[in-house]
Amino acid sequence: MTHSSAWPLTIVFTGFIAVGYGFGIYLFPAISPLMRPELSLQLSALGDIASAQQLGFLAGSALVGRAVTTFGPRRIILVAMAASTLCLFGMAAIQSIWSLAALLIILNSAAVFAWAPMVSVVAHYVPYRHRGKALGFISSGTSYGVLINGLLLAPLADQAGWRPTWVAAATIAAGLLAASLIVMRGLVRLPRQAQAADTYKDKDAVHALAAGGWPIVAIAVLGGMAGWPFLTYWSAFLQGELHHSAALSSRTWSLVGLVGLIAGVSAGFLADRIGPRAALAVTACLLGLAGGLTALRPTSLTLFLAAACFGSSFNPTYGLLAATISKTSLAHHATALSALVNAGLGVGTLIGEFLAARSDSTFGSLRPIYVSTTVLAIAMLGLVIFALPNQQSTSASLAAALRYAACTGRCKSHISTSAWYLRSCWTSSAVATSGS
């Protein structure tokens, strides 16, 4: 596949991730306050549903490898998207908590079934020099879905109700599914040797780990432990413990989203330029910096900086892990490793949330959550430097990363956009503080 014909596939896959993760996972929390009265949902029920969603995520991760081996990656992606579309339509008709939980579990599983085979398809059809950009763009689909939730679907729910909102989301998904049928029909059939390699090596996840994939899965586990509790308790820490305003908290959330939109693509360009290993080292450092700034010097300015660092690191990490898989000999294990990465993220999230929930009762503060973010990020950095496949020498890769960030006009534009937003947020916060 040529560079020009690879981009339609990349765009369609990005839309799939926006639907599977942005709508399937994050739309429900955004409009759940409107759904609770009609469905008689208690806050405790929302917590149980969230736990059940993780089980669906893990179940999908456990089953996707064998499914792809049996039916092929393209069929699984299309079936997963069709299932997501039907479930989104079904969400508009639910009448009980049981149907709600069942559909959300299926949506979480479908998201995994869509994402894991994409890495294999990209490895086979996208030219090597463009794989990092493609996977970075695809992995940023979650941020685009969340952006659509905030700008379009949540306001629609306020005006028209939550049931038409689910119909609107499902209609978008149906349009993407139709477009994917056109794009994926143009893909040439995989060579028989590639199909045989996938059938043999993706069948057993143990082979993928033994072939050198275990550090990638370990990084995913550590990332889940560090990242999700960071977000879960962010507002509670800022407003409840640090006594910052709700307005400042919402601005930091906006900054995380804004930076996340461009960070995935920027990280992809960086991975193609200097290698995913060095790019992962950069994101691990930014994640550790985010935790350190939050825990040690939680002023208004440093919290904005922490939000920017977190947005630049957490979501791009998983696109870079996919790039690492696709740009090395591990590409032969792409589907199995992608499923294991998803499972690792789910397991890490469960462990991290379980431990973080006991921080306040044990230590009397949520600050240890952010200290642990830094510690876990340092562990991730150690795995990146000493365990991941090495494409360039560490010093050369990091030096190239610094040169690229300093000299490339594209990165300059992204940095200037984030800096402008950071200055505006800081100015607004300072004015509000002086006024109070």
ABEGO torsion letter per residue (X at the ends): XBAAAAAAAAAAAAAAAAAAAAAAAAAAAAAAAAAAAAAGBBAAAAAAAAAAAAAAAAAAAAAAAAAAAAAEAAAAAAAAAAAAAAAAAAAAABABAAAAAAAAAAAAAAAAAAAAAAAAAAAAABBAAAAAAAAAAAAAAAAAAAAAAAAAAAAAAAAAEAAAAAAAAAAAAAAAAAAAAAAAAABBBBBAAAAAAAAAAAABAAAAAAAGAAAAAAAAAAAAAAAAAAAAAAAAAAAAAAGBBAAAAAAAAAAAAAAAAAAAAAAAAAAAAAEAAAAAAAAAAAAAAAAAAAAABBBAAAAAAAAAAAAAAAAAAAAAAAAAAAABAAAAAAAAAAAAAAAAAAAAAAAAAAAAAAAAAAAGBAAAAAAAAAAAAAAAAAAAAAABBBABBAAAAAAAAAAAAAABAAAAAAAAAAAAAAAAAAAAAAAAAAAX
